Amino acid sequence: MTDHTYVLQGATGDWEIVVGLEVHAQVASNSKLFSGSATDYGAEPNTQVSLIDAAVPGMLPVINAYCVEQAVRTGLGLNAQINKYSRFDRKNYFYPDLPQGYQISQFQFPIVGEGEIECERDDGSLFTVGIERLHLEQDAGKSIHDLDPNATYVDLNRSGVALMEIVSRPHIRTPEEAAAYVKTLRTIVRYLGTCGGDMEKGQMRADVNVSICRPGQYEKFREDGDFKHLGTRCEIKNVNSMRFIQQAIEYEARRQIDLVEEGGTVQQQTRLFDANKGVTRSMRSKEEAHDYRYFPCPDLLPLEIPQARIDEIKAELPELPADKRKRFVNELGLSEYDASVLAADKDRADYFEAVAERRDAKIAANWVNNELFGRLNKEGMGITESPVSADQLGQLVELISTDVISGKIGKDVFEIVWSEGGEPKQIVEDRGLKQVTDTGAIEAVVDQLIADNPDQVASIEKNPRALGWFVGQVMKAMQGKANPKAVNEILKAKLGL
């Protein structure tokens, strides 16, 4: 079994890290959590703002039932407890882009309780991360500091947008695991259709909590749940890429180790990650929950969700990535690696399943994972931008699996479809690319080759690997159209191998 302990060496001994994440996932909805304003990305500043979002006095929030159901859907996808009773609270703090002077969030009574998800490391091994809670809250606006040297501009388009804050247990032990956890979370919400998961658009961002401890201390924490075994944590706010999450953890852990070993004390604080310099820097001392002066929001009644509705939502859930991966292995016969790659993204999985429908799944997986994704990566394109449709690639797979064309000719046809378009079956027909399976025609070429190359024939007994030369010459003579399996069988028979 691979040892996944992540040890950092310090001047006074070894250290381990402990990580927990608070992931803010924007709910996929057409309107905001408490108003009917649109949520379109990239709109002109302050064009998607209602009187409620702008906190005009006398305006009352109205809960968006669809956002609530999206949160329930996500909770079910996280194998979490759905709380039939939950409540909204006011989280009080002042910031220019928070016009109310408070954020409507959930504190003591979140909509989703404890759960867990299984994540996969780069080496294919699995680990489990506990989910502490998922709660709904409204987003703040955006302060823009670089338009004027003497003023800050405020865009309220995001004000009131529905967010799900997904809080993990401190079960993450390495930077790699942190990235794997966020990837898994993003895959799940995309499958569920509850969040777009585009980190560049701010649809997902992570607050990363990092602390350090001596070897053995984490195991004590897992035994009794007492945080005294762990070091003081620092929270790195709004990290918006997998790579930055890993870099931030590595830097922050090393910073804390150096600080403690020099006789200092880690202060609980909020920090920012400077992606240009690869460092974290202090933002403010960390506020405890009571500093926000939470109290029940007087404008909103508690949420009560009937069990019958929860059951209905559960029945409507799509197949989730972990289940899909297992099905690809058990029912379609794919390797663990191929299944994992294909199931990791919903668009990719959907494309593959369309290609493989009623066809050879292994050949389909090979073409999707290698030829298609290799070309898409080279061109910097996503699966939804592929000029080769699933139907076209499916035709190609069918032509190869039924020996109408060889894999080599398949690559030529793929290039034609990519560059020029067209249906593979018609391209093969029109351009005379069908594989030669007539054994008589192949034997004639083999007989001529043997007659013309007596020295090569004589050496075949001492060096059976020379068969590859003969195969190559036959394929060349037949313009790559000969059935490779038939060529090998005929050559072996003729050469006595």
Secondary structure, DSSP 8 states (H G I E B T S, - for coil): ------EEEETTEEEEEEEEEEEEEE---SB-SSS--B--TT--TTSS--TTTTT-TT------HHHHHHHHHHHHHTT--B-SEE--EEEE---TT-TTSEEEE-SSS-SB--EEEEEE-TTS-EEEEEEEEEEEEE---EEEEEEETTEEEEE-TTTT-EEEEEEE-S-B-SHHHHHHHHHHHHHHHHHHTS----TTTTSEEEEEEEEEE-TTHHHHHHHH--GGGS---EEEEEE-SHHHHHHHHHHHHHHHHHHHHTT-----EEEEEETTTTEEEEEEE---GGGG--EE-TTS--EE--HHHHHHHHHT----HHHHHHHHHHTT---HHHHHHHHTSHHHHHHHHHHHTTS-HHHHHHIIIIIIHHHHHHHT--GGG-SS-HHHHHHHHHHHHTTSS-HHHHHHHHHHHHHH---HHHHHHHTT---B--HHHHHHHHHHHHHH-HHHHHHTTT-GGGHHHHHHHHHHHTTT-B-HHHHHHHHHHHHT-
